[in-house]
Amino acid sequence: MKQKTKLLIGWGVLCVLLLLVSSWYAVTWNDSRLVVPMDFQSYEFQVKDLPMILSVSRACIYGITLLITLVFSGCKQGKQLEKTNRTRKLNPKLGCLGFLGFLGFGGFWTYSVDGSIFPFAFFLFFGFFGFYYEGKMSGTFMDERFRENAARAGLKASNIAFSIIFLALVILCGGKLFGSLEYTLIAVIIVLSLALALRTFLSEYLLYRYDHDDHGVESGD
């Protein structure tokens, strides 16, 4: 499991670096082909396009592989959880996947280039920082107290996230942001993504804090 985690993180970092390097190469030496919007109906392949094509293809393959790995891992851990009554085993280093959330800032660039706003959804990945705290509690026996703490943490995290969403919607529905419906839509996407990421992160962080607070009280007694 540790080896797979290291490979996933390593390949993720490598994909990001290769994208940055190939983008720099395309902008500097290839007239920004495949970086800025192009008319693909009249596109003709050039050898100089290879670095960008390969890096984008590698990033797409990595994203699909990561998604499949997380789904299968979640199913496997869920079955083990039912048998052992213990939390799933995760490497805290998986929390590094939360740095993928910074890709959301790329939305400001893509919007200025071709009006694309999809990258803003990457802010959801900030929630992956919660894997760090979940990893810290790997293999914890889920007794009645732990389950109560989990429910309390989940409820508090949900209340905070939904309060942010409600407040943002009340403010944004009052009129156009900076006089533009597009800016309003972008703000809604950003707020929803960050709020859901916060809910995911807080549920794990608060559970970790509650559980360790209880252990501290028992040690003091």
N, C-alpha and C positions, 0 to 999 in steps of 0.2 A: 504493500500500500504506500509506504514512504517513497519507494522508487518511482511508482506511478505518479505520485504527487509532484516529485521533483521534475519528472519528465514533462508533465503538463505545464508547470510554471516556466520551466526552461524553454519549451517550445513557444509558449505565449510571448515571452520576452523577445525571443529570436524573431518571431513573426512581426512584432511591432518595430524592432530595429531594422529589419529588412524592408518594411514598408517605408520607413523614414528615409533610408538610404536610397531606395529605388525612386522615391518621389523627388529627392534632391537631385539624383542623376537625371531624371526626366526633365525637371525644370531647368537644370544647368546645361545639359548636353543634348536634349531631344525636344526642344521647343514646347515643353510642358505637355507632350502627348500623353493621353490617358490619365492626366492629372486634372486638367481643366475639361469642361464639357466638350464633347466632340460629336460630329455627325457620323454615327457608326454605319449608316447605310452606304456611305462612300468611303468607309475606312479601308485602308490597304496596309497589310502587315509590313513592318520593317524590323530588321534585326535589332535595332536599338530599343524596340518596344519590349523585348524579352524580359529584362529585369523587372519591369513593372507588372507584366503579365504573370510572371512566375511568383512574385511576392504577393500579389493579390490572390492568386489561386491557392498559394500556401496558407494564407490567412483564412480563406473561406473553408478550406479543408480542416484547419485547426478548429475553427468555430463549430463546425458540424461534429467533429470528433469530441470536442469538449462537451457539447450538448448531449451526445449519445452516452458518453462516459458518465456524466452526472446522473442521467436518467437511470441507467443500469445500476450504477452504484447506489442510488437512492432506493431502488426496488430491492436490491440485495440486502442493504442495511436494514430496510423495513422488515424483511422476513426474519433477520437475525434478532431484531429488536423484540419481536413478538415471542421468540423462543427464549431469549436470555433475560428479558425485562431490564435491559441496560441500554443506555444511550449508544448511538452508533459511533464507531471509531473513525475519527477524522484527524488528519494532521493539521495542527494550527497554522502551518504555512500556507494552507489553502486560502487563508484570509488575504494573502497577497493578490488573489484574483480581484479583490475590491479595487485595485488600482486601474482595472479596466474601465471603471466609471469615469476616469478622466478623459476617455475617448468621447464622452458626451460634449466636451467643449469644442470638439471638431464640428459640431453642428453650427456654430457661429460662422465658421469658415465656409462650410458647404452651402449655407443659406445665402451668404454673400456672393458665392460663385454661380450656383444654379438653382437657388431657391429650395434645396432639399433640407428637410427638417428631421429626417429619420434618425440621424446620429444623436439627437438629444435624448433618445430612449436609452442610450448607453449609461445614463446616470443611474439607471436601475442597478447596475453592477456594483455601486457603492455598498449595496446591501451585503455583498459577499465578504465584507470585512467581518461580518458576524461569524464566519467560519472559524475565525481565530478563537473566539470564546467557546464556540461549540466544540472545537478541537480540545480545548482545555478541560472540557467535561467528558471527554471520550470514556466510554465504559462505566459511567456512573450508574449505580443501581437506582432505578426509578421507584422509590418507595412513595408512600402517600404524601409525605412532606414535599418531595421533589415535584410530584405532579401538581400539587397546590401552587408551588412557586412558579412552575411553568405556565399554569393557567393565569396566575396573577401578572406575570411578566408579559404574556401575550396580550392580555386585556389592556394593560397600561400602554404598551407599544401601539396597539390599535387605536386607542383613544387619542393619543398624541398625533398619530399620522392622520386620522380622520378629522381631527380638529384643524390641522394645517390645511388639509384639502378643502374643508368647509369654508374656512376663513378666506382662502385664496379665491374660491369660486364666488363668494359674496362680493369680494373686491373687484374681481375681473368682470363679473357679469354686470357691474354698474356702468360699463361703457367701454369704448375701444381704448386699448392700451396705446398711448402715444398716437391716438387717432387712426390706428390700423388694426383690422381684424386679424391679420397675419401675426402681428406681434402678440395679440391676445392668445391665439392658438399656440404659439411657441411657449408663452408663459405657462399655459395650462399643461402642456406636455412636460415641461421642466418640473413644475410643481408636483404633478402626479408621479413622475419618475423618482424624484427625490424623496417624496413622502413615503412611497412604497419601499424604497431602499432603506429609509430610516426605520420603518416598521420592522423590516427583516433584521436589521442590525440590532435595534433596541430589544427585540424579543430575546435574542441570545445574550446580549450584554446584561440585561436586567436579571435574567435567569441565573447567569454566572454570579452576579453580585448577591442576589438573594440567597443562593445556595451557600456561598462562602461566608455570608453574614451569619447564617444559621450555624455553620460549623464553628465560627468564631465564638458565638454565644455558648455553644456546647462546651467548647474548650475552656471558656471562662468559668463555667459552672463546675 
